[in-house]
Amino acid sequence: MANDWWMIWPGNPALSAIILFFLLVPFLWAGRHSMHGVILAITYAFSSPLRTGARWLMRGAQELSNRNRTVLLAQGRAEVVQAVEREFDRISKKIATELHDYPSMQRKVMDEITNIEEDYKNCTEVPPPPPEWTDAIKNIAKIKKGTDGIVEKLLEDISKSIDRGYTKVIAEYRKAYESRHKILKSFQPSWRSLDQEMKEVNKKVTGLQEAAMSVDVHMEKFEGIITETKEAEHALTSSASIQLAISTLVLLVAFGGAFINSRLIALPMSEMVGAGDYITAGMQTSDVAALVIIFIEITMGLFFMESLRITHLFPRINNMEDKSRRILMWVSLTILLILAGIEVALAVMRDQIVVASMELKQSLAGTEETAAAVAAAAAKAGLVAKIPMIGQMVLGFILPIALAFVAIPLEYFIYSARTVLGTLLVMAVRGLALSFRFAGNLVRHTGSALTHLYDVAIFLPLLIERSVKKKMGIFEKKPDEVISFNTTLTDFQKRHASTGGQ
Amino acid sequence: MVKARLTLLGLSLVLALTGCVDKKSQARGVYMLVDTSGTYTKQLKNARNVVNYLLGTLNPGDSFAVARVKSRSFTEKDIIAKVTFDKVPSRMNVQKRQFKKKFDKFTRKTKKGSAHTDITGAIIQGSEYLNEAGAGRKMIVIFSDMQEELDKKTIRNFPIKLTDIKFVALNVTKLRADNIDPRRYLGRLANWEKRLLAAGASEFKVVNDMEQLQRIFEQ
């Protein structure tokens, strides 16, 4: 009953509420502008920080994006410079190894050409000079046959001597041709040699051309990076994503190897550090000790790769003097090999522990005699029974060496993850900014909607007011009598500014 | 940046190895009571199998003791063999062999059973041993028919404290009277369960099928 105090019509809350509403309407109409102000101020109080937050996040995302871009382009530039350097180095080595004898080769080719030229000159056909008596023969040939016997006889003699001369000339001519053919035949080795030399030159020059083309491609990429084109940026980003995926895959495989390796040495490590101590409920100290050994091996591998300048994770190692770097390389390699040796020993120890444990269990399950018989049978099995142990030994040696190469995918992973995570972060921040902006707009429009709803509730006095004003000749700026959000908000902002935000 | 990450990783590793060592002992403590009263002496062969099984199951750092239950058993003299296994597995194997030898010797020598059965005294002795051993997980295995018979002078009807100790009653054979009225057997076990749980025991289980032993001990 205590809650019934507001009921004008006792026992009828609906009617009471309607009566109360109609009683309140004049007051609501009177306080309309103030209520609008209150509604808009409240919604502005929420929407403004949201929109400011959205703007701030967008600026942050832009800065982050610029930063990512700078880092990405710098990385790309460094990679391309490295690639170009490598190509130039390759070209210079090619020139040094393959084209160092080019002058002598050229001299040889020139000699061959000279020889060929000389031979060619020698084999050119020299036409025999026309005999001096040919004009005399022409005149004799004009003499008519059958007029004089002396002439006939003379002509016969001349014919015979000409035939003889002709036979002699033909023989000489053939001889000369034969000698020229011989000279031409002697061309063959020179031509072959020349052909061989030219092919070799062509092959070497082609290799150089390919290297030059590769340099061209790199230089084109470099120009794109220098001019900061979108294509270059996209190419670098997608390249980073692919690198991240590949390096993650390789790292997962490597961690699988590391896990297997740690399982191999965990049992024998318990002989050194004990098996009853626990770091956590499920992790023995010997397991952690095995993992530490694996981590040290990976670290040594990392230093080894750094000192070989294959990876560039530690600039200080890369910038070391060659002598110091070489010392570091040998030290890390030695430690790595020692650790691999230790793992081999641990593999043997593991096998012994397993055998001893099996013997004990067999003796517990049966008699000492049974255990001894089983042990003797195992000993008889010989080399076949030792295959697992040999396998463990080989694995123990190979896995640490293989783990040393983790440094390469690790470097790729770190650099590409920077790019990919940076891009994802930018996307996340932009998404957050968008949601802030959306929420801000939603709140703002809710305020506007509430003012309209307020006007709907007091539509009757508003209609009366409008008709009265119309009769009195008072025209409003806005004929529909609805106060727009922007106008009201601007008024509110002006008031807010004039009061100094009080 | 990479260097800082590696330093962090190293620090966390050092912390893991030094500061964050699990303080709660993960070692197990098992105290086995072997009833040597009356006709139950015939079951010693089965007891040997259980001891051998436990020796095969326990790990470095665990504690294990076997004690006999006779007329008055609240004494260290009734402990047949006890050991806290070395952390080094090879040394632990040697300890296990020695333990087995001791118990085998005991089973060979024991021919005659005691007149009375002081299970409560043996349990109190066992709980003291386990508390001293500092085991993280404590278990008392009772290889008996669970029929307590005390002489007139022996006093055992007082409250005892067996906090966090798990009890496993093994090979609880049925007596002739149990066969006549099974309620005696069931009541006896229920009485023990009530008494032990009231004393703070974490669990009480009865295992008559030796095949189930592995499941019980692996829990």
Interface residues (C-beta under 8 A of the other chain):
Chain A: L267 S270 E271 G274 A275 G276 D277 Y278 I279 T280 A281 T285 V288 V292 F295 L313 F314 I353 A356 S357 L360 K361 S363 L364 A365 I414
Chain B: V2 K3 L13 A16 L17 C20 V21 D22 K24 Q26 A27 N52 Y53 L55 G56 N59 P60 G61 D62 F85 K87 V88 P89 S90 M92 N93 K96 R97 K100
